[in-house]
Amino acid sequence: DQIFADARTAGAQPVSFEMFPPKGELTLERAREVAAQFATDEPDFISVTYSAGGSGNSAATARIASMISTEFGIPTVAHLTCISLTHDTLAEKISEFRAAGVENVLALRGDLPAGMSEAEAGDIAFPYAKDLIPALVDAGFCVGGAAYPEGHLTCDDLPTSVKHLKQKQDAGAGFFVTQLFFDNDYFYRFLELADAAGITVPITAGIMPFMSKQQITRMVFTCAASLPSPVIKILARYEDDPESLRQAGIEYACRQLEDLKAHGAEGLHVYTMNRPDVARACMSALRI
Ligand code: FAD
């Protein structure tokens, strides 16, 4: 919770950005350029995603997280997924993170490999994020987890999703970052459920500005996020005008962030898609 405590001490809601090394394509040099631009907006922390497929990606996550905190003085959160880990490979990841000076980790399950069912996942070393969290806490990391304001894609209902979230808190998660959502009312209702379930650690709201119809369609199906009618109207209005659609997507995210700020959200996390212009627009809206 230290990353949240530092921001709160300064009397503000923590605002954070996400960076990703997509399939190893984000070289350290390019990540440095993006981070340098992000740094001018002074986010409270930057989280760096973990690409479970392929090899060497946790090293990329650790290297980028380390570069951001040492060169720009911005706290970082390194993501780690557990679905493919064994006890031995987890020990290797922990050593790798320690060697890179990583202090905060977002503990994730990761998506199931194609064709694997939730029932089959029960046979592997770390079937759920809640099984990874204690190992990371024991290793001395400050650990967070993912939260789903509309319920996780493969979870039958929201109350069950909240029950699983509570298990992550009980396992030692000190903060949560939410899946993206386009309708803040889902987030507010989710906070009530989380509160009733005894979740007391900070929950930071994740917002992704939409950039194209193709992107938002993918998000809706991979994240089970609802599309409210104002978003559908924007998509229809700018169907043949990609640049106006992009601008409208950023503006929509800015309005969501302003509303969340006004409602006292404990943290605001921007899925920046490695785009400094997106981060800048969101930060400017929040400063007003
Ligand atoms: P879990 O909390 O383990 O939940 C997975 C599923 O199992 C859910 O349906 C849950 O309801 C269910 N479940 C949990 N506990 C139990 C239980 N005890 N019994 C039965 N069912 C249970 N993916 C990446 O590959 N790399 C990333 O860097 C990454 N970053 C992310 C960041 C955020 C903020 C979010 C929201 C997601 C991110 N993801 C990332 C995606 C994430 O890996 C997927 O959403 C994944 O499917 C679930 O991960 P989880 O940690 O929430 O899993």
Boltz pocket constraint, residues with backbone or C-beta under 6 A from the ligand:
constraints:
  - pocket:
      binder: B
      contacts: [[A, 48], [A, 49], [A, 50], [A, 51], [A, 52], [A, 79], [A, 80], [A, 81], [A, 106], [A, 107], [A, 108], [A, 109], [A, 110], [A, 111], [A, 112], [A, 127], [A, 128], [A, 129], [A, 130], [A, 145], [A, 146], [A, 147], [A, 152], [A, 153], [A, 154], [A, 155], [A, 160], [A, 161], [A, 164], [A, 167], [A, 177], [A, 178], [A, 179], [A, 180], [A, 206]]
      max_distance: 6.0
